[in-house]
Amino acid sequence: MVESDAAADAPGAQGEAGDVPADADMPLTRWIVRHRVHIFVFAAVFYLLAFNGEWRVGRDSSLYRGLAHSLATGKGYHFGAFSSRQIYPGLPVLLAGVEKVFGDRAWPAIIIVHLFSLGCLIVTYKLVRLRFPQWVAISITACTALNGWYLELTNEIRDDVPFLFGMLLALYGWERLRIAFGADTPAHFASQATRESSSADERASQATRVNENRELAAPLTILLIGLAIAALMRPTFWILAIAWALVCIWGLIAGPRRKFYAICLAILIVVWVVVMAVDPRVRGFNPLAGGYERDARASIADAGTRVRTNVPRMLSAELAYGFFGQKWIPGATEVINVAVILSSLLLLRRNPLWTLIILLTVAVTLLMTPVPRYYVMVLPLLALSWLMLVIEIARRVPPKHRELAILIGLIMLAAPNVARCIKVVSEQRTHERMVYGPKWKDVAEMSRRVSEIVPEGERVIGPWAPVMSYLSGREVVMSRDIIPRNKRPQIWPLHLEALHIRYAVFPAKLYDDAERQIRFLIDRGVIVPTVRVARVGEEWVLAEIKIVVPPSGKDWRNQPITQATMTHKTTPSGTTRPSNEALARRRKAQAAARRVIAARKAVAMAKQAKLARAERHAAAVRAAAKARRQRRLAPRTTQPTTTTTTTQPAATKTSYRGFDVGGFAGQSLAWRSDSICFSVNFREPRLIPWQRWPAASHCSLLASNPSQNGQVRHCNGRTS
């Protein structure tokens, strides 16, 4: 009959030989159980203090957010060449859904990761509680929650914590299904006779069989969901799958309970086939075509060199950082790390699957690269194996020191991690790791400048490429994007030239962290700056570049290191750049010269405008004069050439009639208006005061007396 979780509280479960000391009911263990709420509240305080709802910037989180934004905006599963073939789709698809609902904000995604983290702690407690006493489950759950790396990953938008949740859920479903099939040792829940009688009763009762099928449904569902989540999140699923398959195959060979192992293996195969068939990183069903899978194959081919390099790193620092949060004194760190790894063998009797997962994780990190956060994905199992080692040591010390030995073991695991948790909280509260913090402000500012200067569609070579790509909205590439792995290094310059990349970020030392190949290309004169475009902070410089391909037959790797490397203090040619003060004076002088030129240009334009106005005025005057001349000449041109004055009737003459000179004497009559004097040299006596009287008398004299030669005199002038 299937036992419930509460059966683990039975005395047999807590007092089984070889798992915990015979006198496990000690003041320390009772205190842990009695104050379990206070312990969990103490751990929860760190999570409340560390939460700020802001993005904790990182390379991987940039890749996840970039892919999610691409999916949410309908651009497909693409965010640079590297992430599209490397990142498993689980977290990007989840973040895309969150972005669809809440927009491009960080806090909803961080809350999702916190929920996964809380789920990990709950499943850890329930998983350990199935096999161990309550104080052990409380201790393992609290040590997991207080781990500094676990707290840091909980506040990042990454897939480590979601994968851990899926793996723990799958292991919990495994244990529940194992209990349901009765694949446990007899001493766990009941005696052999009790189990046999229960089995006989179940076979005899159809109702009991129905209940058993119902009780199998829940473990199978939990197992299936857990495996699916783990398979969609990280390549670490391969470690879980290999360990899972090995245990199932051994169970099918050795027995008993072959049905249990067959079901577990079948579920694993179904989940693996479905996930690999819909994997967007590859086309079709090609499980080994992803980026991580190709990296693993390359690492296996160079296993000897990698293991010799990674073993000292892992034992001297990385495992201690990931598990304890700090290093110990030299020499002690290596010994303690070896003890942690070997302690996983103590879980072999409980569940060989747990031991295999720990050992395979250590082996994979030795082949690939040892990183502290990789060990967080087996943290609860490592903590359990460490506590089992502490208990084994406590069983071999005098009884009066047994409790002290257990306490020291728990403090060794918890105290350094609490110190690291305080550091994480400090970073979160001071916003040190945020996008505008001291570490990332130059990256963020350069990303802003790239978005302003670089046209869309252009690519930029830059450090922290995923972060700059997400912040700038431009394709900032790294070495994995532009350096082909399947081509010889001799033809890398030709490949780079074919990519037509126009921009890069300098100086070369910015690529020391993870882009050493790009720095090598810069130092050897393959990537050469030509024009300085922008500067950010104290070091970052954006420049246009050219790719220099060496002559045929010459290996660029043998070229001398370029000494004239561009920095914020040099020009693209490598010469010393003037100081900021000199540049400021130069810019000031250039501005003054531009102002003088502008003033001269304004004066010249004003003078030209004045001349134009004068020319227009002169033209207008000439046009007016011409019009006046035309108006004056118009009557003469229209007047008849000859006029007959004698035939004009006197009665119709409207002009002023002059004196009739000699009309009765037989001489011709003349109108005064016909006189030349009248029209040309006419003088009105009344208008000339000093000539008024003489002119009047002279006029009368001339009008009354004709001249001696018979000519008529008119007015005050002569006709002759």
VENGISUL-V638512 format. One record per residue. BURIAL is + if it has 16 or more other C-alpha atoms within 10 Angstrom, else -. Layout:
burial
BURIAL
BURIAL
//
This chain:
burial
+
+
-
-
-
-
+
+
+
-
-
+
+
+
+
-
-
-
+
+
+
-
-
+
-
-
-
-
+
-
-
+
+
-
-
+
-
-
+
+
-
-
+
+
-
+
+
-
-
+
+
+
-
+
+
+
+
+
-
+
+
+
+
+
+
+
+
+
+
+
+
+
-
-
-
-
+
+
+
+
-
+
+
+
+
+
+
+
+
+
+
+
+
-
+
+
+
+
+
-
-
-
-
+
-
+
+
+
+
+
+
+
+
+
-
+
+
+
+
+
+
-
+
+
+
+
+
+
+
+
+
+
+
+
+
+
+
+
+
+
+
+
+
+
+
+
+
+
+
+
+
+
+
+
+
+
+
+
+
+
+
+
+
+
+
+
+
+
+
+
+
+
+
+
+
+
+
+
+
+
+
+
+
-
-
-
-
+
+
+
-
-
-
-
-
-
-
-
-
-
-
+
-
-
-
-
-
-
-
-
-
+
-
-
+
+
-
-
+
+
-
+
+
+
+
+
+
+
+
+
+
+
+
+
+
+
+
+
+
+
+
-
+
+
+
-
+
+
+
-
+
+
-
-
-
-
-
+
-
+
+
-
-
+
+
-
+
+
-
-
+
+
-
-
+
+
-
-
+
+
+
+
-
-
-
-
+
-
+
+
+
+
-
-
-
+
-
-
+
-
-
-
+
-
-
+
+
-
-
+
+
-
+
+
+
+
+
+
+
+
+
+
+
+
+
+
+
+
-
-
-
-
+
+
-
+
+
-
-
+
+
+
+
+
+
+
+
-
-
-
+
+
+
+
+
+
+
+
+
+
+
+
+
+
+
+
+
+
+
+
+
+
+
+
+
+
+
+
+
+
+
+
+
+
+
+
+
+
+
+
+
+
-
+
+
-
-
-
-
-
-
+
+
-
+
+
-
-
+
+
-
-
+
+
+
+
+
+
-
+
+
-
-
+
+
-
+
+
-
-
+
+
+
+
+
-
+
-
-
+
+
+
+
+
+
+
+
-
+
+
+
-
-
+
-
-
-
-
+
+
+
+
+
+
+
+
+
+
+
+
+
+
-
+
+
+
+
+
+
-
-
+
+
-
-
-
-
-
-
-
-
+
+
-
+
+
+
-
-
-
+
+
+
+
+
+
+
+
+
+
+
-
-
-
+
-
-
+
+
+
+
+
+
+
+
+
+
+
+
+
-
+
+
+
+
+
-
-
-
+
+
+
+
+
+
+
+
+
+
+
-
-
-
-
-
+
+
-
-
-
-
-
-
-
+
+
+
+
+
+
+
+
-
-
-
-
+
-
-
-
-
-
-
-
-
-
-
-
-
-
-
-
-
-
-
-
-
-
-
-
-
-
-
-
-
-
-
-
-
-
-
-
-
-
-
-
-
-
-
-
-
-
-
-
-
-
-
-
-
-
-
-
-
-
-
-
-
-
-
-
-
-
-
-
-
-
-
-
-
-
-
-
-
-
-
-
-
+
+
-
+
+
-
-
-
-
-
-
+
+
+
+
-
-
+
-
+
+
-
-
-
-
+
-
+
-
-
-
-
-
-
-
-
-
+
+
-
-
+
-
-
+
+
-
-
-
-
-
-
-
-
+
+
+
+
+
+
-
-
-
//
